[in-house]
Amino acid sequence: MIKYIKKSRQFIIENDDICYSFYLTKEGVLQHLYFGKNTKELNIEAISNLDQDWSRTYFDTSLNRESVYEDYYYAGRSMMEIPSHGFAEKRGSQFIIEHHDGTTLTDFRYVSHHIYKGKPQLQGLPSFIDDKEVETLVITLKDAHYDVSLVTSYTIYKAHNAIIRNNTILCNEPHIKVKRAYAFSLDLPKNNYQLMHFPGDWINERNEVIEPLNHGLKRLYSNLGRSSHEQNPVAILIDENANQDHGECYGFSHVYSGNFAIDINVDKLNMTRVSMGINDEQFSWLLNEGDSFVVPEGIMIFSNKGIEGITQTFHNIIRENLINPQYVNKVRPVILNSWEGCYMDFDTQKIIDYIDAIDDMNIELFVLDDGWFGKRDNDTRSLGDWVVNEKKIDLAKVIAHTHKKGLKFGLWFEPEMINYDSDLFREHPEYALGYSSKERALSRHQFVLDTVNKEALDNVYNQITKILDKYTIDYVKWDHNRNVYDAYSHYLPANRQGETYHRLVLGSYELMDRLTKRYPNILFESCASGGGRYDLGMLYYMPQVWTSDEMDPMERLYIQYSTSRIYPLSTMGAHIGKHKTADYSVKAKLSAIGVYGLELDPRTLSEDEKKTINGVTKLYKEIRKPLINNGTLYHLSSPYASNFMALMSVSEDQEEAIVQITSIKKETIKYRFLKLKGLLKDALYENTYDKKVLSGQHYMDIGLNLSRGRNVLETDLIHLKVVKKSKE
Ligand code: GLA
């Protein structure tokens, strides 16, 4: 899959579908050639031919004269693999390093390379997982002017249309400051892309936005200490001739949960440069001689099957090579979470009543959310005091009752936070992150725990393990309820404060790593005020995520739709709430395309409402493994672009499918034929909507006949199953 052609000094990284290539100039510069469909027809001379008249010279100080670069290298004009910084090149650099003498010239040149079967796993950082059919090219480079090296690598899986990038900077100077460390930089010799990205807010996560890219720099970013509600760390470039199912698209992300930047620069050469990594705002990292810095991993995806091709690669690689392997084929339990039902207002009897009230509802996991510890009756206190509030709740009794009923038991934690009104803060005010000024930033009455400080980290780790060792807990909801504005660590010296944001993430990862490894049988779900930390980094530690705190189905359907553009349904928490915008039939059907559950006071449900929910739960359990966990997702109709949402998932063997449709507006009778995708052309499928038996070809070419009037938010789940494998 990876080869080096000595004669042309060309690297080719390919699988059946994609090809990524660059070559080595005589000066040792890595010059980018191509990333796209694998045509097997790549001709270097034909594609690296910029206007030859442009000056390609430099002043050679050793010879005291002007010299000419050979090959095709034009500093500042060529397609660069690892763009230098400050050496006649200012189009946006992957690395910026301040050297011991104060310069920021960064210009890496080739030293050696090797190719191996396998994939690097990073120390202290999440990364895509090794596989049997994966190869990596590792290139060592050294700065042309300074004693700094870079080990950069490219990984390709046989099964995924993605290139995974890793980088480590090694310092052999007395000291340097890394000012920018991106996972990758990709030069595309075109400027006619549309950008799809996912900005948002709390209870309004991941809006799907498509906008044209014009000349200039567009930066998507978070500077809030987590990947954020404000901008999900993903960008998709859509070629002018591409659409949902056809044409060329590129997808980008990285395996990281902190501040990020995606820089998209359309420049004077009509070229588009996309680079991504740790946001360089408030970032600098001091390395002394012999130290190294590991850059979080990046992923670049290519699709010639439109946006859906990007989605499917994200889904497959996340499911197969990112999440904890034990969950690849394991379905997630149906949840009842206490939060929206009673918030922190509960006692032992109320919780037991909740559990009794779901006796006949096929729930598999009960989760006691916030409010069980310290003196936590409201959100002003006790984060950091992870001891059971025995006056409020008899946890052992509740757990025993839950287990007796055949349910699993889960508990809520927010390990990376500390309230000023907590014993932990009273004893250790230095454990809270933040400037020691007269006014300190609070959000939800809390500070961020300084996970840079090993002692603070151990303290919380020890408290949590005491609980998890003592009680039989099957699930942990791991929350993170505020942004980090005040990234000042009392633990770090002044000249290392630029490291705080990244070290904070490393500390959190360490905590997650230790706890998830110590409790391999606990299912962890990530949450951050809803979906404020939905990213590839978190998914490495926790296979599911609470998508949003928004419980209004009318709003939530948008969030779920756009979330599923990137993240698999099996990761996407989708609960039925008490919100009155729609009835339980609609809410349950909307939740069934995700990690299904309830989040309400079950005692308030009427028998009829339970019956309605139970009907959907039954169907959900039937489709959960083949279609929610392992299915291929198709986005048939976007609520962002029309008044009708339709999603479809098809099983691996293509013999079964589920279609979810929702009308956003009330409609009188309208013709509507919904063309399905991914079915077997010749097989006959019966659908549960009009009970018709039709061929896959019919469903795909003519469509499912949905022509009738619809109410606002009317939702259907249509199940298709093969009744006969061929038309004959
Ligand atoms: C966050 C989460 C909610 C709930 C509360 C508890 O807002 O998103 O689901 O857990 O915290 O305080």
Boltz pocket constraint, residues with backbone or C-beta under 6 A from the ligand:
constraints:
  - pocket:
      binder: B
      contacts: [[A, 339], [A, 369], [A, 370], [A, 412], [A, 479], [A, 481], [A, 527], [A, 528], [A, 529], [A, 530], [A, 546], [A, 548], [A, 549]]
      max_distance: 6.0
